[in-house]
Structure formats: structure tokens, C-alpha cells
């Protein structure tokens, strides 16, 4: 949740802890364009250390006696589809000023558009005594909106990104090192290693507490990134995206559409939605990337009803494609119903279910026979999940395999032979979650 943050209070910082330190975290952003704090340590308002997203830039600031020492990246970080690995290395003992604040993203040191570096050997407050260290908030504001994993702090030691990750020689992908060989110092910590555990894994027992909000476990992680709803291309007036961009509600007084962050052209995929509220002006399913781009207006919003051209299941029990609804398909659905969608891109079929029952006597495992399939979908296209509504219509909570509808865990996990993701109902044999591992099966 966007009001969630963690904290602990340091009693006695190490003598070198405020000259050298490293913060490393894998971060998946959800909300863009606002100030969001990732790590903050302070003695008071005039002496603090802060790593934040300043809009969509990364900013690192150390304030000492009201003087700001800072560095801000040239690059913007607006990708909500995957994780950034961000490493902040602070070392005021360095002779070269630019090396006193170093920022790495996905293994690459970042250039800076603005900076004011501290003097050599200056004391800063990367680890302040008496006041809480916070992860995910400033004090009672600037909450981080997104996901974090494998959060490290090393006291008295400045490390490079290569100490926490490495490049896969086969793919060129920057990959996580889940157990780095680093020295943490007496006040260092390693949290959020496995799910939502705030228990320190560094050996120091510097455990954090959840000081605000709800810390929710998710299957989404740096080694297996799951689909979410894409915040890019949708003006704030279109949809309200919260809770990891998996809960969508409220559009303006037009038909509006929103899409998933991942897509596929082959394979078999499954996802679920729970209807939190309904007003009979909504449909969900899949559409092609071509259709998605067709319905983007000059303001960057996805307008009109893209699921008239894609493949959708409407709340009044109809199916939609090719310019509008094309007849009855299954039961109507509304508040508290859980809907399923299975797409077979190898046989060009699509199916929907309601509360564990496939509609139209559908059988997603029937292959080319397509028993009960709603449509024979267009082949050789890239498809993405899609949701369309009119006005203040449906509030839908999406489960692409994270195992939650909003912050409530699924009540009884269904079978899933792929082992990827957690769903309320049984995943049809041969289907999997839309995630990076699912795409590579």
C-alpha cells in the first residue's frame, strides 16, 4: 500500500558509518511523477540523508547543518513493468568529488544533471542515531508506491552494483545476487529477502517493524516479474491504480481502456479478476498491441472502447469483439464475483469463467477443438490483458499470479501445474501465469 513504511532506531552509529555506506534495493515503481522516499535517516530537519524519486529522477541528498549535498540523475525512471536495481554508494573519503556520491541502476553508474558534493572526509547522516531509519517514507509523507525486494544497507563500506548483481553472459540481463558477500557493519541490515519479512538477514538482528500501512507479500520478484496494469499512457483522470497497480477503478465520462505491462504471441496464459463494484459498463480480456496503439489519443490516454476490437467478457454476460458486443456468452457478473480468463495463443482460442465455472461449457484444455471457446482469435499477434469501462464503472482487482485481490490473500489456492503464481481457482493444464518465467516456459 502507498502508506506502508518500515523503520528501526539506531542507538550508536559506527565511527565510519557516516563517511561510508551503501544502500542497495530492487525496486518496482507503480505511481510516477511524485516525490517518493525510498530510504531516509535523520537526526532532525537540518541533518539527514535521503534517497528518493524526485518525480521520476533519482535524487540523493545529505543535509548537514542546513547545507544540502546532493546528486540528481540525468535519466528518468518511468518503467513500471519491471524492477530497477538501485545502488547508492556514499564515500566522503574519496579524493574525487564525483566519487563521493555514486548512483548505479541495473549495474550501470548514472550520470548526474545536478550535484553539490560534500567535502572530503565530511561527516554525513546516512546512519543517524536516536531517530528512526525509514524505508518507504520520509516522515509521514512522500510514501513509496511500488514493490521492494532484497534491501541492503552496509555501514562503513561503499560497494559497487557488481557486489549485489551481475550480467547474465547469455542474455545480457542484469540479475540479482541473492546472497552477496558484503560486510554490513554493526548497524547494517538485509531485509525483504524472502517475501515481506522485515527480519534482518545480515546476521546483525537489526530487525525493522511495519510502522504504517500493510506490508503485503507478493509472488512478483526480481527473478520472476509478473504482469500488472500499466500506468503509462493513461492520464490520471482515466483510472485510479493502487496496490501494486493491480486494482483499477474509476474512469472519466468516456469509454477508457487500460492494459497489462506484459504480452505474448504464443503459449497459454491465465489470470483472474475480482469485481469489487460494478455498474454494467465494463469488460475485460485481451487485445492486440496494434489495437492498443490504435486507441491512444493525443493526450496519451487510451480512449474509446478498445475491447470492442479486442476480445472481452462484459458484466452483462456478453462477449465483445469487432465493433461491439456479439451476443450472449455466459452469466452476468458483479460485486464479489471472481472471473477467470484463459487464452490459448497456440490454438487461437479464448475462454472466460465465473466463480470457478467455465462459461459456455468451455474447456480450455481442448486445444484446436476449442470446446466452448468464445472466439477464434486472430493469429500471429502480440496480445496483452485489457480492461475497458465507462465513467465511474467497475472497480476490478487483478490477480496475475500474485495471490491477492487487493490486500486480501486468495481464500483457497487452486492447483497450478506450472508452479508459477498463486490463483483462487485451478489453472487449466498447460496454462501458466503471465510473468517473465511464464513467458519463458
ZAMARGU-4260 file (C-alpha; in steps of 0.2 Angstrom, whole numbers, plus 5000, padded with zeros to 4 digits):
<rodrens>
0) 5000/5000/5000 | 5006/5018/4997 | 5005/5022/5015 | 5016/5007/5020 | 5034/5010/5028
5) 5046/5002/5039 | 5058/5008/5052 | 5070/5005/5066 | 5080/5016/5078 | 5099/5016/5078
10) 5107/5018/5095 | 5126/5021/5091 | 5132/5023/5073 | 5149/5016/5069 | 5163/5029/5068
15) 5165/5027/5049 | 5146/5024/5046 | 5143/5042/5042 | 5158/5043/5030 | 5155/5027/5020
20) 5139/5017/5017 | 5129/5008/5003 | 5111/5006/5001 | 5105/4993/4988 | 5087/4988/4983
25) 5077/4981/4969 | 5063/4992/4966 | 5047/4991/4955 | 5038/5008/4953 | 5020/5010/4952
30) 5015/5028/4953 | 5025/5040/4943 | 5028/5059/4944 | 5028/5062/4963 | 5041/5063/4977
35) 5043/5046/4984 | 5056/5042/4998 | 5065/5025/4997 | 5077/5027/5012 | 5078/5041/5025
40) 5089/5043/5040 | 5089/5059/5050 | 5093/5067/5067 | 5082/5082/5064 | 5076/5093/5050
45) 5093/5100/5047 | 5103/5084/5047 | 5098/5070/5037 | 5101/5058/5022 | 5088/5054/5009
50) 5086/5043/4994 | 5070/5047/4984 | 5062/5048/4967 | 5060/5066/4964 | 5046/5065/4951
55) 5055/5052/4940 | 5073/5056/4944 | 5083/5048/4957 | 5089/5061/4970 | 5101/5058/4984
60) 5103/5071/4997 | 5113/5073/5013 | 5109/5088/5023 | 5122/5094/5036 | 5118/5109/5047
65) 5106/5115/5034 | 5118/5113/5019 | 5112/5102/5006 | 5124/5090/4997 | 5116/5081/4983
70) 5116/5072/4967 | 5102/5070/4954 | 5102/5059/4939 | 5101/5064/4921 | 5090/5050/4917
75) 5071/5047/4921 | 5065/5031/4928 | 5047/5028/4922 | 5046/5009/4918 | 5033/5001/4929
80) 5034/4984/4920 | 5050/4978/4929 | 5062/4981/4943 | 5076/4993/4944 | 5091/4988/4954
85) 5097/5004/4963 | 5113/5006/4972 | 5118/5022/4982 | 5136/5022/4987 | 5142/5036/4998
90) 5161/5038/5002 | 5167/5055/5008 | 5185/5049/5009 | 5186/5049/4990 | 5198/5062/4983
95) 5187/5065/4968 | 5172/5074/4972 | 5160/5065/4960 | 5165/5048/4968 | 5158/5053/4985
100) 5140/5050/4979 | 5139/5036/4966 | 5122/5030/4959 | 5120/5014/4950 | 5105/5007/4941
105) 5105/4990/4934 | 5123/4989/4936 | 5127/5005/4926 | 5134/5021/4935 | 5122/5035/4931
110) 5127/5052/4925 | 5121/5067/4935 | 5112/5083/4930 | 5114/5092/4946 | 5126/5090/4961
115) 5134/5098/4976 | 5146/5085/4983 | 5152/5085/5002 | 5169/5090/5006 | 5182/5076/5008
120) 5181/5066/5024 | 5165/5076/5028 | 5153/5068/5041 | 5135/5065/5034 | 5120/5056/5041
125) 5117/5041/5031 | 5115/5032/5048 | 5108/5044/5061 | 5107/5040/5080 | 5091/5041/5090
130) 5079/5045/5076 | 5071/5031/5066 | 5078/5025/5049 | 5064/5023/5037 | 5062/5013/5022
135) 5047/5018/5011 | 5043/5035/5018 | 5051/5052/5023 | 5042/5055/5040 | 5024/5055/5037
140) 5024/5059/5019 | 5032/5055/5002 | 5027/5037/5004 | 5035/5025/4991 | 5022/5017/4979
145) 5028/5001/4972 | 5037/4985/4977 | 5054/4982/4985 | 5065/4967/4987 | 5082/4962/4994
150) 5085/4979/5003 | 5103/4980/5010 | 5112/4994/5020 | 5131/4992/5023 | 5138/5003/5037
155) 5156/5010/5034 | 5158/5001/5017 | 5155/5008/5000 | 5151/4995/4987 | 5148/4995/4968
160) 5132/4987/4960 | 5143/4972/4955 | 5144/4967/4973 | 5124/4964/4973 | 5121/4959/4955
165) 5129/4953/4939 | 5126/4952/4920 | 5120/4936/4913 | 5133/4932/4899 | 5119/4923/4888
170) 5106/4936/4889 | 5114/4952/4894 | 5101/4954/4908 | 5106/4962/4925 | 5102/4948/4938
175) 5101/4948/4956 | 5114/4941/4968 | 5103/4934/4982 | 5117/4931/4994 | 5130/4945/4991
180) 5147/4944/5000 | 5147/4961/5009 | 5152/4967/5026 | 5137/4975/5034 | 5145/4984/5049
185) 5136/4984/5066 | 5121/4993/5060 | 5119/4986/5043 | 5104/4976/5038 | 5097/4965/5024
190) 5078/4964/5024 | 5064/4959/5012 | 5075/4944/5006 | 5060/4932/5005 | 5043/4940/5003
195) 5038/4953/5016 | 5050/4948/5030 | 5057/4963/5040 | 5068/4951/5050 | 5087/4956/5047
200) 5096/4943/5036 | 5113/4951/5039 | 5117/4942/5055 | 5115/4958/5065 | 5097/4956/5071
205) 5094/4974/5066 | 5075/4970/5063 | 5063/4983/5056 | 5045/4985/5061 | 5030/4989/5050
210) 5027/5007/5056 | 5012/5011/5044 | 5001/5003/5032 | 5001/4985/5027 | 5016/4975/5020
215) 5009/4963/5008 | 5019/4948/5001 | 5019/4946/4983 | 5025/4932/4970 | 5032/4947/4960
220) 5050/4947/4962 | 5067/4952/4953 | 5069/4934/4947 | 5051/4932/4941 | 5042/4949/4936
225) 5023/4947/4935 | 5011/4957/4924 | 5002/4972/4932 | 4992/4986/4924 | 5002/4999/4915
230) 5002/5017/4922 | 5010/5024/4907 | 4999/5031/4893 | 4984/5034/4905 | 4981/5051/4911
235) 4977/5052/4930 | 4959/5056/4925 | 4956/5039/4917 | 4959/5026/4931 | 4964/5025/4949
240) 4978/5012/4950 | 4984/5007/4968 | 4990/4992/4977 | 5004/4987/4966 | 4994/4993/4950
245) 4983/4978/4952 | 4967/4987/4957 | 4959/4998/4945 | 4943/5009/4947 | 4935/5025/4940
250) 4937/5032/4923 | 4931/5049/4916 | 4914/5050/4907 | 4920/5041/4892 | 4925/5024/4887
255) 4943/5021/4893 | 4955/5007/4892 | 4970/5001/4901 | 4982/4987/4898 | 4994/4975/4905
260) 5013/4978/4906 | 5017/4961/4898 | 5011/4952/4882 | 5013/4936/4872 | 5012/4930/4855
265) 5012/4911/4859 | 5009/4900/4874 | 4994/4898/4886 | 4990/4910/4900 | 4978/4913/4914
270) 4973/4927/4925 | 4959/4932/4937 | 4950/4947/4942 | 4938/4951/4957 | 4924/4963/4954
275) 4924/4975/4969 | 4910/4985/4962 | 4900/4986/4946 | 4889/4997/4936 | 4887/4987/4920
280) 4899/4996/4909 | 4914/4986/4910 | 4923/4971/4901 | 4940/4963/4902 | 4950/4951/4892
285) 4964/4953/4879 | 4968/4964/4864 | 4982/4965/4852 | 4996/4978/4853 | 4990/4985/4837
290) 4973/4988/4844 | 4980/4996/4860 | 4990/5008/4850 | 4975/5012/4839 | 4965/5019/4853
295) 4978/5031/4861 | 4973/5049/4859 | 4983/5065/4858 | 4984/5067/4877 | 4992/5050/4879
300) 4976/5042/4885 | 4968/5026/4879 | 4951/5031/4874 | 4936/5023/4865 | 4932/5005/4869
305) 4947/4995/4864 | 4939/4979/4869 | 4926/4981/4856 | 4940/4977/4844 | 4949/4965/4856
310) 4941/4951/4865 | 4931/4955/4881 | 4918/4947/4893 | 4906/4960/4898 | 4897/4962/4915
315) 4880/4958/4907 | 4886/4941/4901 | 4890/4945/4883 | 4906/4944/4873 | 4913/4959/4864
320) 4924/4960/4848 | 4924/4968/4831 | 4914/4984/4834 | 4904/4979/4849 | 4896/4965/4859
325) 4892/4950/4848 | 4880/4940/4858 | 4877/4931/4875 | 4892/4921/4881 | 4889/4917/4899
330) 4882/4923/4916 | 4881/4941/4921 | 4894/4946/4934 | 4895/4959/4948 | 4901/4963/4965
335) 4912/4950/4974 | 4912/4938/4959 | 4929/4931/4954 | 4932/4930/4935 | 4944/4919/4926
340) 4952/4922/4908 | 4962/4909/4899 | 4970/4912/4882 | 4977/4899/4871 | 4988/4908/4858
345) 4994/4892/4851 | 4977/4887/4845 | 4969/4904/4844 | 4956/4902/4857 | 4950/4912/4872
350) 4939/4907/4887 | 4931/4915/4902 | 4925/4908/4919 | 4915/4914/4933 | 4917/4908/4951
355) 4927/4893/4946 | 4915/4888/4932 | 4920/4890/4913 | 4906/4898/4904 | 4898/4891/4888
360) 4903/4874/4894 | 4921/4879/4889 | 4936/4868/4891 | 4952/4877/4889 | 4962/4861/4888
365) 4953/4856/4872 | 4966/4863/4861 | 4962/4865/4842 | 4944/4859/4845 | 4941/4874/4856
370) 4926/4867/4866 | 4916/4882/4872 | 4929/4895/4866 | 4921/4912/4864 | 4931/4916/4849
375) 4944/4910/4836 | 4956/4925/4839 | 4967/4932/4826 | 4984/4923/4824 | 5002/4929/4824
380) 4998/4944/4835 | 5005/4950/4852 | 4991/4950/4865 | 4990/4960/4881 | 4977/4959/4895
385) 4965/4973/4894 | 4951/4981/4904 | 4938/4994/4897 | 4925/5004/4907 | 4914/5019/4905
390) 4913/5033/4918 | 4915/5028/4936 | 4912/5010/4932 | 4919/4994/4938 | 4932/4993/4952
395) 4942/4977/4947 | 4956/4969/4957 | 4968/4959/4946 | 4977/4943/4951 | 4990/4939/4938
400) 4998/4926/4950 | 5002/4937/4965 | 4990/4928/4975 | 4980/4943/4981 | 4964/4953/4977
405) 4969/4970/4983 | 4977/4966/5000 | 4967/4951/5004 | 4975/4934/5000 | 4966/4921/4989
410) 4955/4911/5001 | 4959/4893/4994 | 4973/4891/4982 | 4969/4881/4966 | 4980/4869/4958
415) 4994/4875/4946 | 5005/4863/4937 | 5017/4876/4931 | 5021/4881/4949 | 5021/4899/4943
420) 5009/4911/4953 | 4995/4908/4965 | 4977/4909/4960 | 4960/4906/4968 | 4954/4893/4956
425) 4963/4878/4947 | 4974/4884/4932 | 4969/4873/4917 | 4983/4861/4912 | 4996/4868/4901
430) 4992/4886/4906 | 5003/4897/4917 | 5004/4915/4924 | 5009/4930/4913 | 5026/4933/4920
435) 5044/4933/4914 | 5046/4914/4919 | 5029/4910/4912 | 5034/4918/4896 | 5050/4908/4895
440) 5042/4891/4899
</rodrens>
